[in-house]
Amino acid sequence: MNVCFITSECVPYAKTGGLADVSGALPKALAELGCAVKVFMPLYDSIDTRLHNLVFSEDLYEIPVQIGNRSVVFNTWFGNLGDSGVKVHFIDCPLYYHRSSIYTSDGDENERYILLQHAAFKIMQRYNWSPDVLHCNDWQSGLVPAMAKNIYHWDELFRESVSVLTVHNIAYQGAFDPQDIYKTGLPSSMVAKGGPLEHNGAMSFMKGGIVYADAVTSVSPTYAKEIQQPQYGAGLDAILRTYHHKLTGILNGIDTDVWSPGQDTYIKPRYTVKTLNKKQRVKANLLKKFGLEYDEERPLFGIISRLTPQKGFELLQPILSHLLQTSNMQLVVLGSGEESSEQFFQLAKDLYPEQVAVFVGYNNELAHWIEAGADFFIMPSRFEPCGLNQMYSLAYGTLPIVRKTGGLADTVIDVYSDPENGNGLVFEDFTSYALLTTIQRALEIYSDSDALETIRLRGMNADFSWTRSAEKYVALYNRLKYA
Ligand code: ADP
């Protein structure tokens, strides 16, 4: 099974969020199941070709693409995703990809990803490589199914290809001026009112993907249901209800080579289910890094997040002082984003310097330390397509405290509602009161070390591997191909 996997970010090359983790791990897991996978992504300015051992393709350069009135030329580089045999093809076009960030709000943002999509087809043509599956991710490759059926259908390489669009986050839809349709090469009728790419008067890459893909997946079963509701669908819920027959949810996995307490290359000491007592030493080391005092009696709560309204930290604002004053809890925060949210955590640190520590910014090593060293991990998301951090937490024996939404609902079982199987704490209402009482329950659990250990081990023993997810994708590919 040949799989063309098109993405705008991929670990270890470029990352802003969970999509990069998926792109770095799913293709490898598919390869292990026997698929031949090629990944296509932009060569952003921030990607160091030497550091990643990327190779300039001597036989694939100066390839022309017409994007509206612009005649664009790109080169290609390739690299390997570890020793998995998965080749990553980088589209090298400084005109579009040498910017100060991965995503921009520049006027030609649509052109940047129109290029990525055409380039993937052109590279496959040069290699004479026929994909069984065109696997697209989010709006940045959402037009691929429409392009396959309307622009490249003459080429027998793509005649039998099926397409899958994975929605990692419905909130980002790639909505552009409909006049720009000419840049895509697709017919202008597609953006006429009610047309397959028209949404609220704009040209929507995401809607185009939903309409034209043979299957639409989302990154958790609950999120796949939620996005069909107005509350979560970010305006595309009606379209998703129309196409519900081709929509399924497949939970992401985690890269257990990178995120497991027994193999983690950052933390000290490492630990496993058999040496769980060492987790306390990681906690002590983590607290030292943050300049907080270690005391076995004090529960440590962790947060690692983009600080955006999606993540729900506004719920903490009215209750954090109360919690810090009425308990001996400590809190370490790693995140960046909205200024008001950063300021809130900074203020908490200033007011309670013995209990709260904050690192504003992005720091992968620190993320590993917090996952391993904290006792509890807080994720009160307003919505969460899948979420990785709660799965990392489970793998590290750190009890997640989550709101019941999206992938959080599919991975964390509330220990009070289900004492036999519970692996964390879950609340339902998006209110500060619900979060407060849940954190208070966590404080109770912390005082019962036997119960705490039992719950920790449940999480650590669960299987969140990519193999399990990849098997579901392969089953879907097979259904589409041979049904
Ligand atoms: P999202 O993709 O919505 O940001 P996920 O939980 O799916 O949320 O994935 C977030 C990923 O980004 C995780 O791997 C997490 O560890 C990482 N991350 C988020 N913020 C930071 C940060 N400030 N420093 C380091 N890693 C971060």
Residues whose N, C-alpha, C, O or C-beta is under 5 A from the ligand:
A	BS01	ADP	T16 G17 G18 L19 I304 S305 R306 L334 G335 S336 G361 Y362 N363 N364 A367 G387 L388 N389
